[in-house]
């Protein structure tokens, strides 16, 4: 009986691994390097925000995000108005959640990370969605989405970029509550 189970497991492993040779393989990953990379990206975002440097912030976005983003300049202004004080500290509170897909030799790697950021007066939730690898579309590599909300609004506005996913800076609808 144990031999049959071992044979079935061996065959299943072989079949599953052979399917990825030329087809599609997807995996959820997380590594120390991924965390370090997202932390470095956040430090650049914080510097740009504290300096109110719109061009430095825009430079962090991928070419694809810059092309797809609607009203990016206005949304960055909204972001600067939303967080009026300098960000004094931050801590990673979720992720990075790494989703990597290899499809017929082309590799795409997406990273999603949440940070709690603190100003003198408030706590915010900052969400980054970034493509760190895209061998088929190099213009997609870089920051794709940035979302900042008050930490207290986490349950109302945050969904890991599922429904709120957008290129550039996420800005809630004007009809939503707690929007400055």
C-alpha angles and dihedrals in degrees: 000000000000090000091055092051090049091049092049092049092047093050091046092051091048093049094046094048094045091054091065095053095090103357135057127313123180129186141174108227140172128184139171089248091054090052092048091050094051091046089054090049090051091051089055091049092049091050091050092047095046090049091044086232106163094180093051090051093048090050089064093062122089120251088249093053091048090051095047099039116108117217093349095167092050091046092051089051087051089051092051090049092046094056103039098169126063117268105249101182144354143190132197108247102174136020149301085229104193122200114187125185126188111192118178092329096316114116128207123178122188124190127198120187136172125207133185107222124192132207126182091273109020148037120225137186114230120194125194127194112187138168108220096176132023111156093179096049114027090178088069095063113108139043111339104174136017122187127179123182135159109274090236089061094057094113093047102047111016124091107145090264094297101124096005094052112136139146114261124359118357113229120184119233114273089242091063117100124249093030111137 
